Amino acid sequence: MRALIQRAIRAEVRVAGAVIGKINHGAVVLVGFTHGDSDEQLTWMADKIVGLRIFADDEDKMNRSILESAGELLVVSQFTLYGDAAKGRRPSFIDAARPEQAIPLYERFLALLRDRGVTVATGEFGAMMEVELVNVGPVTLWLERCLILA
């Protein structure tokens, strides 16, 4: 599981010109799933994102979490996070989970974030989307949680 988190002062996602998800203050989370992802990876990622101290405190230091700053999340599924462009000119997406696996993972991930008290707006899985955001800072973090084999 991979996530790209961008702190934003506003963001929205549109499908066919219509706004389907919007936040005013918080973070945009682009999330991708791979084969073998399970509840363990989803839970770890949800806890990590909710607990990240990437929002300013009263002294303008990154010291507050999304909950402490009353922020919102805009979560957009993005299989291209698993694109491999090491060979050739066209990326391979063989490591990205197929929709029949990724959709339930995405829905479970959204539920885990909401269960932690965060307001979550979303994109539309599989749709051609336009994501617009104002990244403040800029603050952008890459998180990855891989399956650990015993």
C-alpha positions in Angstrom: 0.0 0.0 0.0 1.3 3.4 -1.0 0.0 6.9 -0.1 1.1 10.3 -1.2 -0.1 12.9 1.3 -0.2 16.6 0.4 -1.2 19.2 3.0 -3.7 21.5 1.4 -5.6 24.7 2.3 -8.3 23.6 -0.2 -8.8 20.8 -2.7 -11.5 19.3 -4.8 -12.1 16.4 -7.2 -14.3 16.6 -10.3 -15.8 13.9 -12.6 -17.3 15.0 -15.9 -17.0 18.6 -14.7 -19.0 18.1 -11.5 -17.4 18.4 -8.1 -17.8 15.1 -6.2 -15.5 15.7 -3.3 -14.1 18.9 -1.6 -12.2 19.9 1.5 -11.2 23.4 2.8 -8.3 22.6 5.2 -6.5 19.3 5.6 -4.8 16.9 3.2 -5.2 15.2 -0.1 -4.3 11.5 0.1 -3.6 9.7 -3.2 -3.7 6.0 -2.3 -2.7 2.9 -4.3 -3.0 -0.8 -3.5 -1.0 -3.8 -4.5 -1.4 -7.6 -4.4 -1.3 -9.0 -0.8 -2.5 -5.8 0.9 -4.7 -6.6 3.8 -6.4 -5.1 6.9 -2.9 -4.9 8.5 -1.6 -2.5 5.9 -4.9 -0.5 5.8 -5.0 -0.1 9.6 -1.3 1.0 9.8 -1.8 3.5 7.1 -5.0 5.0 8.6 -3.3 5.3 12.0 -0.2 6.9 10.5 -2.1 9.4 8.4 -4.4 10.4 11.2 -1.5 10.8 13.6 0.9 12.6 11.3 1.9 15.9 12.9 2.1 18.0 9.7 -0.2 20.9 10.7 1.0 24.1 12.4 0.6 24.8 16.0 0.3 28.2 17.6 4.1 28.7 17.1 3.8 27.8 13.4 5.6 24.5 13.9 4.4 21.2 12.3 3.1 19.8 15.6 -0.6 19.0 15.1 -2.4 16.1 13.6 -5.4 16.2 11.2 -7.7 15.8 14.2 -6.0 18.4 16.3 -6.2 20.9 13.5 -9.9 20.1 12.7 -8.8 19.2 9.2 -10.4 17.0 6.5 -9.1 14.5 4.1 -9.7 14.1 0.4 -8.9 10.5 -0.5 -8.4 9.5 -4.1 -7.6 6.0 -5.4 -4.7 6.1 -7.7 -3.4 2.9 -9.2 -0.6 4.7 -10.9 1.3 5.0 -7.6 2.3 1.4 -8.5 3.5 2.3 -11.9 7.0 1.0 -12.7 8.9 3.0 -15.3 12.3 1.4 -14.8 12.3 -0.2 -18.3 11.1 1.3 -21.5 9.0 4.4 -21.9 5.6 3.1 -20.9 5.0 2.4 -17.2 4.0 -1.1 -16.2 1.1 -1.4 -13.7 1.5 -5.1 -13.0 2.0 -4.4 -9.3 -1.2 -2.5 -8.9 -4.2 -4.4 -7.5 -6.9 -5.2 -9.9 -10.2 -3.4 -9.3 -11.9 -6.5 -7.8 -9.3 -6.5 -5.1 -8.6 -2.7 -4.9 -12.2 -1.5 -4.5 -12.9 -3.3 -1.2 -9.5 -2.2 0.1 -10.3 1.4 -0.8 -13.7 1.2 0.9 -12.3 -0.4 4.0 -9.5 2.3 4.1 -12.1 5.1 3.9 -14.1 3.4 6.7 -11.0 3.2 8.9 -10.2 6.9 8.5 -13.8 7.8 9.3 -13.8 5.5 12.3 -10.9 7.6 13.7 -13.0 10.7 13.6 -11.8 12.3 10.4 -14.1 13.9 7.8 -13.3 12.2 4.5 -14.3 13.3 1.0 -13.5 11.0 -1.9 -13.0 10.7 -5.6 -14.8 8.1 -7.7 -12.9 4.8 -8.1 -12.0 4.1 -11.7 -13.3 7.4 -13.0 -11.3 9.9 -15.0 -10.9 12.6 -12.4 -9.5 16.1 -12.1 -7.9 16.7 -8.8 -7.2 20.3 -7.9 -5.4 21.4 -4.7 -3.5 24.2 -3.2 -0.5 22.5 -1.4 0.6 24.7 1.4 4.2 24.6 2.6 4.6 22.7 0.4 4.3 19.6 2.5 4.2 16.3 0.6 5.0 12.9 2.2 5.3 9.5 0.7 4.2 6.5 2.8 4.4 2.9 2.1 3.4 -0.2 4.0 4.5 -3.5 2.5 3.4 -7.0 3.3 6.0 -8.5 5.7 6.6 -12.2 5.1 7.6 -14.3 8.1 
